[in-house]
């Protein structure tokens, strides 16, 4: 059983704000698993946080694979979860200002080649916590904390059935809760350091000339081969 005291973390005077997106229809985004994991972190640790989940909208029907526990949490949002609609005047005209109220970006997306959400976060100097998967490690680098889930969980559950398998064991869920709690603690202890790295990532890898030169280098390598 996951132990409440697996970390030694003292409450701070301020609450951490997490930036994340509501994307319930694409299984690889794992929005349902993210909600369950964040709820577990809230219940099993002393980390004070609030999740600002942008893009929320009510669905007539969730996908069949969407976890029941996540549906229950969304139907009665707890105090730590702030559901924000995507299309409103504040969001559309002040997206940078909206994002900048957050300390960290949180994602459980897997096999994502280049998530715009993470690129936007790094460009604003917001550190990212995400799985070590897809193109995310190259984008984030030292601008956040990457979790190698597959090394610890007992099942290759996010490889199965085009990411739609949700046959998680209780052990796997608890392992993910522990892994991502430790990730949050590691980043929050050095928040200024990770924020500076995120801004450096913007300057090093997210500028147009770097992207263009990278494509040219790749095309040249194909020609040489």
N, C-alpha and C positions, 0 to 999 in steps of 0.2 A: 504494500500500500504506500502511496505517495505520502511522505511525511511533511507536515506543515513547517517543521523547523529545519528543512534541508538547507536553508540559507540563513545567514546571519545578517539581516538587513534592518536598519533602524529607520523608522518613519521620519520623513523630512517635513519641514514646514510647508513646502510647496508640493503640488501634485504634478506628476509628469503628464504631458499631453501627447497622445499617440495619434498620428495621422494614418488613416487607412481608407480603403475604398470598398463599397458594397457592389459586388459583382457576382450575383447568385447563379447565373446561368452558364458560366464557363467553369467546368469542373476543375480544370487545372489551377484556377485561382484559389480554390479551396477556402472560399469565404465561410462556409459552414464550419469547417475544422478550425479556422482562425477564431471564430466566435467562441467555440467550445474551449479552445486552449486559453484564450484570454479570460474567460470566465473561471477556468481552473486556476490561473495565476492569481486572479483577484481573491479567490477563496482560500488558496493555500500559501499565500505569501503576505508579507506586510508592505508590499510596494504600493504607495499611493499613486493611482493613475486614473486618467479618463481617456477614453477612446473616442475620437471624433471621426465617425465613419461617414464619409462623403458619398453622395450618389444614391442615398437610400430612396427606395420607392416600393410601394406595396405591390405584391404579386397576387394574381388570382390563384395561381398554383405554383408551388415550388417544383423544381425537377425531382424526379423519383429518387435520385441519389442523395438529395440534400438531407443532412442529418436532423433527426427529430429534436435532439437537444438544442440545436441551433435555432430551429423554428420556435421552440418554446421561449428561448431567450429573447428573440426578436418580437414575439407577441407581447411580452411584458418586459420591456427594456430595463435592466438594472441601472443603478445610479452611475456606474462607471461607463455606461454606453450612451453616447450622444449621437443619435441618428439624424443626419443632415441631408436634406434634399439637394440634388445636384443643380437643378435649374431654378435659380432665384437671382434676384438683382445683385445681392451681396457676393454670391459665388461667382457669377459670370463676370462682373466688372472688377472684382477685387480678389481674384483667385490667389495671387501671391500673398496678399495680406491675410487671407483666410488660412493658407497653409502655414504661414510663419508664426501662428499662435502655437504651433506644435513643436515639441522637443525632439521627437523621434518619428520615423516612418516605419510601419509594421506591415509585413506582407508574408503570406505563406504560399505564394504562387510558385509552381514548379514548371520546369521546361519552358520558361518564358524567355524568348531570345533577347528582347529589349523592351522591358516594360516602361511605357511613357511616364507612368506614375512615379517610378523610382528615379528616372532621369530628371523629372521636374523637382523632386525632393532634393536631390543632390545639387541641382542648379541653384537652389535656395539655401544651401548649406545645412540641410536637415539630414542627420545621419540615418542610415537604413538598417533595420534588422530584417533578415530574410533567409530563406533556405539557400544552401550552396547547391544551386541547380540552374541549368540553362545558361543564358548569357548574363545572369545577375552578378556572378563573381567578378567578371571582367569589368562591368560597369561600376560596381560598388568599391571593389578593391579594399583599401583601408578607410573608406568613408563610412564604415559601419561595421556590423558584426554579422557574419554568415554562419548559419547552423548546418552542420553536416548530419542531418537526420538519419540517413540511411546506415550510418555506422553504428547507430544505437538501437534502432527499432527492430523488432523481431520479424516484421513482414515487409516485403517490398510493396506496401499497400498503395503508394501513389504511382506505381508503374502499371498496376493491373487495370484492365478493361478501360483503356483510354482515360485514366485518372478518375473514373466514376466509381471505383470500388470504395466503399466506406465501411468495410468490415474491420474496423479498428478494434484491437483488443484493449481492455482497460489498462493493461501494462503499457501499451504503445502511447495511449493518450497521456498517461502520467509521465512517461519519459519525455514527451514533447513539452508538457507543462514545465518540467524541470529544465530542459534545454533552453527554452525561450525565456524562462525566468532568469536564468544565469546570464543570458545574452543581454537582457534589459539591465541587469545590475552592472555588468561589465561596461556597457555604454554609458549609463547614467553616472557612474563614478568618474568617467573621463569625458563628460559631455562636451566641454570646450575643445578638447583634443579631437574628438570625432567630428565635431562641427567644422573645425578648421580643415580636417582631411577631406570632408565632403566638398567644401568650397574649393580646395585644391584640385579635386577630381573634376569639378566644373571647368577649371582653367586648363587642366591637362588633357582631358579626354572628351569633354562635351562641346568644345568649340568647333565651329564649322571647318576650319582649316585642318584640324586634327582628323576629323571624320573623313574629309575628302582625301587627305594624304594616305589614310589607312586603306581606303578603297583602291587608290592607285597602286599602293604597294601590293595589295592582294591580287589585283588584276595582272600586274607585272609578274608576280610569282606564277600565275597560271600560264602566262605566255612562255615563261622560261622552262616550264615543265612540259 
